[in-house]
Amino acid sequence: MNARTYTGYSIGCAIVWAVIWIAVGTRADERTRHEIRLGFIGWVSGWTSATIARALYPPPGRRVPDSARRGLAAFTVVSLGAVAARLLRLLRRPV
């Protein structure tokens, strides 16, 4: 399966959320679980909206130059680093 499809994205997100829920469910306090739950609800809302939009509207033609895609890739790496740092801090917190 091509990882650059919406299906691949959705499966990847499901795996990441499963890992987050396992970590939060075993290590976090109730306040943190509540924060993650709200974040998850927000993500599901956005994912659902995007899925409906993709089903109803055709995708636009590619207009983004390669240089902009490289900038987006760098932003993605930085964002993933921030999420990883938060999860590591959560895992180190004593129960």
C-alpha positions in Angstrom: 0.0 0.0 0.0 1.3 3.5 -0.8 1.9 5.4 2.3 1.0 8.7 0.5 -2.7 8.0 0.3 -5.5 9.1 2.6 -6.0 5.5 3.6 -2.4 5.2 4.6 -2.6 8.5 6.5 -5.7 7.3 8.3 -4.1 3.9 9.2 -1.0 5.6 10.4 -3.0 8.0 12.6 -5.0 5.1 14.1 -1.7 3.4 15.0 -0.3 6.6 16.6 -3.5 7.3 18.6 -3.4 3.7 19.8 0.1 4.1 21.1 -0.8 7.5 22.7 -3.9 5.9 24.4 -1.8 3.0 25.7 0.8 5.4 27.1 -1.8 7.7 28.6 -4.0 4.9 29.9 -1.1 3.3 31.8 0.9 6.3 33.0 -1.1 9.5 33.1 -3.2 11.1 35.8 -6.9 11.9 35.3 -6.2 15.5 34.2 -3.8 14.4 31.5 -6.2 11.8 30.3 -8.9 14.4 30.1 -6.6 16.7 28.0 -5.7 13.9 25.7 -9.4 12.9 25.3 -10.3 16.5 24.3 -7.4 16.5 21.8 -8.6 13.2 20.4 -12.1 14.4 20.0 -10.8 17.5 18.2 -8.7 15.3 15.9 -11.6 13.0 15.1 -13.8 16.0 14.3 -11.2 17.3 11.9 -10.5 13.9 10.3 -14.3 13.3 9.9 -14.7 16.7 8.2 -11.7 16.1 5.9 -13.1 12.7 5.0 -16.5 14.1 4.1 -14.8 16.9 2.1 -12.6 14.4 0.2 -15.7 12.3 -0.7 -17.7 15.3 -1.9 -15.1 17.5 -3.6 -12.4 16.5 -6.2 -8.9 17.2 -5.1 -7.3 20.4 -6.4 -4.4 20.2 -8.9 -0.9 20.3 -7.5 0.2 23.9 -7.2 2.8 23.7 -4.4 6.4 24.0 -5.6 9.0 21.5 -4.4 10.6 24.1 -2.2 7.4 24.7 -0.3 6.9 20.9 0.2 10.4 20.7 1.7 9.4 23.5 4.1 6.3 21.6 5.1 8.3 18.4 5.7 10.6 20.3 8.0 7.6 21.7 9.9 6.2 18.2 10.2 9.4 16.9 11.7 9.5 19.7 14.2 5.8 19.1 15.1 6.5 15.4 15.6 9.4 16.2 17.8 7.2 18.4 20.0 4.6 15.7 20.4 7.3 13.1 21.1 8.8 15.4 23.8 5.4 15.8 25.5 4.9 12.0 25.5 8.3 11.4 26.9 7.7 13.8 29.7 4.4 12.1 30.3 6.1 8.7 30.5 8.7 9.9 32.9 6.1 11.3 35.3 5.8 9.1 38.4 2.4 7.4 38.8 
